[in-house]
């Protein structure tokens, strides 16, 4: 399809932004998954972030066969700056982000646009769930299955529903309004969680929708950004710290819970990295929270009991790796995770917190006109 046709289509244009740094091993497969979307009105913007391999040449060759694709090249400034360059250069009503080594199911954008188009402007974004894939596109694991919709800031702060940078479609004007992605993390040497920072700033102001299907192939392999365990841990700790500081209306319970859960994640990451010092420091912080320690013990007991009755790891890997993440895979509805009484209570408390925060947010957004009338955003459907 000619790119010009997309602009004159009856469908709203979606701008796909792909930051790429030394992505030659995967960029062709990633672009193919974007170009094969069942949603026709696309522009695909690849931001070459100072690559030293042949990423740019490969993109130029593919663009010659698909005029929806265009290449922008910048000095290496990190994924946040590259995404911001793509947003600024985009023309779509919606922007969807796709990392240069990830994959999309052909129906992803169509389902996301259909979901968001039914909702008022108060709903700013829609996310999907994901599979984990290896270097050969084989499915080797499942991403999280927790979902929530509506105003979910406190819950997302705790549970990180979105999971990766390739799962989100957002209204372009809102992405610009909240300031895009924060490049200061990369400048501080703790880049890797800028997508979570962006999502939390989005969730603090707007409602979010979800399509509860695994429509992203999130690639994990040695050497990619998520495999730098220490940097990811430090980055996420800083993201949560900044988000809590920026939202003083957040109740102490929700903030403490988010910090504790992030420390637990950081402890696991430091252990994977073999960083004994940071592991011990983080463990000490966890031990200082008796209530959280009790929940960890409870979770450990439940995990042991569950593993006794679970299939062996090799069996799980064999079942998943029989299929590739490609245009032939059939997405199925996602079953919710098993919950304990404690986790259900925790979720209910955070849901109440979100309801209160949403009410405060709506009150703050009211504008008093001279006539005494009150204007608000369109009501949620």
C-alpha positions in Angstrom: 0.0 0.0 0.0 1.3 3.5 -0.9 1.9 5.7 2.2 -0.2 8.4 0.7 -3.2 6.1 0.7 -2.9 5.8 4.4 -3.3 9.5 4.9 -6.6 9.6 2.9 -8.0 6.4 4.4 -11.2 6.5 6.4 -9.2 5.0 9.3 -7.3 7.2 11.7 -3.5 7.0 10.9 -1.3 5.1 13.4 2.3 6.0 13.6 4.6 3.1 14.5 7.8 4.3 16.1 10.7 1.9 16.1 13.9 3.0 17.9 16.9 1.0 16.6 20.4 0.7 17.8 22.6 -2.0 16.2 19.5 -4.0 15.4 20.5 -5.6 12.1 20.0 -9.1 13.5 16.2 -8.6 14.0 15.1 -5.4 12.3 13.9 -7.1 9.1 11.6 -9.5 11.1 10.4 -6.6 13.2 9.5 -4.5 10.2 7.8 -7.4 8.6 5.6 -7.9 11.6 4.7 -4.2 11.6 4.1 -4.0 7.8 1.8 -7.1 7.9 -0.7 -5.6 10.2 -4.4 -6.0 9.3 -4.8 -2.3 10.1 -4.0 -0.5 6.8 -3.5 3.1 7.8 0.1 3.0 9.1 3.2 5.0 8.9 6.3 3.2 10.1 9.1 5.4 11.5 12.5 3.8 12.2 14.8 6.0 14.3 18.3 4.8 13.8 19.9 5.8 17.1 23.6 6.0 16.0 24.0 2.4 15.0 27.4 1.2 13.9 26.2 -1.9 12.1 24.2 -2.0 8.9 20.8 -1.3 10.5 20.2 1.8 8.4 21.1 0.1 5.1 18.7 -2.7 5.8 15.9 -0.3 6.7 16.5 1.7 3.5 16.3 -1.5 1.4 13.0 -2.5 3.0 11.6 1.0 2.6 12.2 0.8 -1.1 9.6 -1.9 -1.2 7.1 -0.3 1.2 6.7 3.4 1.1 5.0 3.5 4.5 8.4 3.0 6.0 10.9 5.9 6.5 14.2 6.2 8.3 15.4 8.9 10.6 19.0 8.9 11.8 20.4 10.6 14.9 23.5 10.4 17.1 23.3 7.7 19.8 21.2 9.2 22.6 19.3 6.3 24.0 15.9 4.7 23.4 13.9 7.5 25.1 15.3 10.2 22.9 14.9 8.0 19.8 11.2 7.5 20.7 10.7 11.2 21.2 12.2 11.9 17.8 9.8 9.4 16.3 6.8 11.0 18.1 7.8 14.5 16.9 8.1 13.3 13.3 4.8 11.4 13.4 1.5 12.4 11.8 -0.9 9.9 13.2 -3.7 10.3 15.7 -2.3 7.3 17.5 1.3 6.3 18.2 2.4 2.7 18.8 5.9 1.8 20.0 7.8 -1.3 18.8 11.3 -2.2 19.9 13.6 -3.2 17.0 13.9 -6.8 18.2 10.2 -7.5 19.1 7.3 -8.8 17.0 3.6 -8.0 16.6 0.7 -10.3 15.8 -0.9 -9.1 12.6 -4.1 -8.1 14.4 -2.5 -6.1 17.2 -3.0 -2.5 15.9 -6.5 -3.2 14.6 -7.7 -4.6 17.9 -6.1 -1.7 19.8 -7.6 1.0 17.6 -11.0 -0.6 17.7 -10.8 -0.7 21.5 -9.7 2.9 22.0 -12.0 4.4 19.3 -15.1 3.3 21.4 -13.9 5.3 24.4 -13.9 9.0 25.4 -10.7 11.1 25.2 -10.3 10.4 29.0 -9.0 7.0 27.8 -5.6 7.7 26.4 -4.0 4.4 25.7 -4.5 0.6 25.3 -2.1 -2.2 26.0 -1.8 -5.9 25.1 -0.1 -8.9 26.7 2.9 -10.8 25.4 4.8 -14.0 24.8 8.5 -14.3 25.4 10.4 -15.4 22.3 14.0 -16.4 21.7 16.5 -15.4 18.9 14.7 -17.8 16.5 11.2 -16.4 17.2 10.3 -19.6 19.2 7.9 -19.0 22.1 9.8 -19.9 25.3 7.6 -18.4 27.9 4.5 -16.4 28.9 4.4 -12.8 30.0 2.3 -11.7 32.9 -1.4 -12.3 32.8 -2.6 -9.7 35.3 -4.8 -7.0 33.7 -6.7 -3.9 34.8 -8.6 -1.2 32.9 -9.8 2.3 33.7 -7.8 4.5 36.1 -5.1 2.1 37.2 -2.2 4.3 38.5 -1.8 2.8 42.0 -2.3 -0.7 40.6 0.2 -0.2 37.8 2.7 1.3 40.1 2.6 -2.0 42.0 2.0 -4.6 39.3 3.5 -3.2 36.1 0.7 -4.6 33.9 2.1 -3.5 30.5 5.3 -5.5 30.7 7.3 -4.1 27.8 7.8 -1.2 25.5 6.1 -2.9 22.4 2.7 -3.4 24.0 1.3 0.2 24.1 -0.8 2.3 21.7 -1.4 5.9 22.8 -3.1 9.0 21.6 -0.3 11.2 20.1 -1.5 14.4 21.6 -1.4 12.8 25.1 2.1 11.5 24.5 3.2 15.0 23.7 1.2 16.5 26.6 3.0 14.4 29.2 6.4 15.2 27.8 7.2 12.0 25.9 9.9 9.7 27.3 12.4 10.8 29.9 16.0 10.6 28.5 17.6 11.5 31.9 17.7 7.8 32.9 20.1 7.0 30.0 22.1 10.0 30.8 22.5 8.7 34.4 23.5 5.2 33.1 20.3 3.5 34.3 18.3 3.4 31.1 16.0 0.5 30.4 12.8 1.3 32.3 11.9 4.5 30.5 8.7 2.8 29.2 7.5 2.2 32.8 8.2 5.8 33.6 6.1 6.9 30.6 3.3 4.5 31.4 3.1 5.8 35.0 2.9 9.4 34.0 0.2 8.4 31.5 -1.7 6.3 34.1 -1.5 9.2 36.7 -3.6 11.4 34.4 -5.7 9.2 32.2 -7.6 5.9 32.0 -6.1 2.9 30.1 -7.8 0.1 28.2 -6.5 -3.4 27.7 -6.9 -6.1 25.0 -6.4 -9.3 27.0 -4.6 -11.2 24.4 -0.9 -12.1 23.8 -0.2 -10.0 20.7 3.5 -9.2 21.2 6.5 -11.4 20.9 8.9 -9.9 23.5 12.4 -11.1 22.7 14.9 -12.0 25.4 18.5 -13.0 24.6 22.0 -12.5 26.0 23.1 -8.9 25.3 19.8 -7.1 25.0 18.8 -4.2 27.2 16.7 -6.3 29.6 19.6 -8.7 30.2 21.6 -5.9 32.0 20.1 -6.9 35.4 21.9 -4.3 37.6 20.9 -1.4 35.3 17.3 -2.6 35.0 17.0 -2.9 38.8 18.5 0.5 39.5 16.4 2.0 36.7 13.1 0.7 38.0 13.9 1.7 41.6 14.5 5.2 40.4 11.3 5.2 38.3 9.2 4.2 41.2 10.9 6.8 43.5 10.2 9.6 41.0 6.6 8.6 40.4 5.8 8.5 44.1 7.4 11.9 44.5 5.4 13.3 41.6 2.1 12.1 43.1 2.0 13.2 46.7 -1.8 12.4 46.9 -0.9 8.7 46.7 -1.7 7.0 50.0 1.2 5.8 52.1 0.0 2.2 51.9 0.1 2.1 48.0 3.5 3.8 48.0 5.1 1.5 50.6 3.8 -1.5 48.7 5.2 -0.4 45.4 8.6 0.3 46.9 8.6 -3.1 48.6 7.6 -5.0 45.5 10.3 -3.1 43.5 12.9 -3.9 46.0 12.0 -7.6 45.7 12.4 -7.3 41.9 15.7 -5.5 42.4 17.0 -8.2 44.7 16.3 -10.9 42.1 18.0 -8.9 39.4 21.1 -8.2 41.5 21.3 -12.0 42.3 21.1 -12.8 38.6 23.9 -10.2 38.0 26.0 -11.8 40.8 26.3 -8.5 42.5 26.7 -9.5 46.2 26.9 -6.0 47.6 23.7 -4.7 46.1 21.9 -8.0 46.9 22.8 -7.6 50.5 21.9 -3.9 50.7 18.5 -4.6 49.1 17.9 -7.7 51.3 18.5 -5.6 54.4 15.9 -3.0 53.2 13.4 -5.8 52.7 14.1 -7.3 56.1 13.2 -3.9 57.7 9.6 -4.3 56.6 8.2 -7.2 58.8 4.8 -7.2 57.0 6.4 -7.6 53.6 8.7 -10.3 54.9 5.7 -12.2 56.2 4.1 -12.0 52.7 7.4 -13.2 51.1 7.4 -16.3 53.4 3.8 -16.9 52.5 4.5 -16.6 48.8 7.5 -18.9 49.1 5.4 -21.6 50.8 2.7 -21.3 48.1 5.3 -21.4 45.3 6.8 -24.7 46.7 3.4 -26.3 46.9 2.6 -25.2 43.4 5.9 -26.5 42.0 5.2 -29.9 43.4 2.2 -30.3 41.1 3.4 -28.3 38.2 4.9 -29.8 34.9 8.6 -30.1 34.8 10.4 -27.1 33.3 11.6 -29.1 30.3 8.0 -30.1 29.6 6.8 -26.5 29.7 9.6 -25.4 27.4 8.8 -28.2 25.0 5.1 -27.3 24.9 5.8 -23.6 24.2 8.7 -24.0 21.8 6.7 -26.1 19.4 5.2 -22.9 17.9 6.8 -19.8 16.5 5.5 -16.3 17.0 4.5 -15.4 13.5 1.5 -14.4 11.4 0.1 -18.0 11.7 -0.2 -18.1 15.5 -3.7 -17.9 16.8 -4.0 -15.7 19.9 -6.2 -17.0 22.7 -7.8 -15.3 25.6 -5.6 -15.0 28.7 -6.5 -16.7 31.9 -6.1 -14.7 35.0 -3.3 -15.6 37.5 -4.0 -17.6 40.5 -4.6 -15.4 43.5 -4.4 -15.9 47.3 -6.7 -14.3 49.8 -3.9 -11.9 50.7 -3.3 -10.9 47.1 -7.0 -10.3 46.5 -7.2 -8.1 49.5 -4.2 -6.2 48.4 -5.7 -5.7 44.9 -9.0 -4.6 46.4 -7.3 -2.0 48.5 -5.4 -0.6 45.5 -8.5 -0.6 43.5 -10.2 1.6 46.1 -7.1 3.9 46.1 -7.4 4.2 42.3 -11.1 5.1 42.6 -10.3 7.9 45.0 -7.4 9.2 42.9 -9.6 9.2 39.9 -12.2 11.2 41.7 -9.6 13.7 42.8 -8.3 13.9 39.3 -11.8 14.6 37.8 -12.4 17.3 40.4 -9.1 19.0 39.6 -10.0 19.0 35.9 -13.2 20.9 36.3 -13.2 24.4 35.0 -15.4 27.2 36.3 -16.8 29.4 33.6 -17.9 33.0 34.3 -21.5 31.9 33.8 -21.2 29.5 36.6 -21.4 26.5 34.3 -19.0 23.6 34.8 -17.1 21.9 31.9 -15.7 18.5 32.3 -14.2 15.9 30.0 -16.7 13.7 28.2 -18.1 11.0 30.6 -16.7 7.6 30.5 -18.8 5.1 28.6 
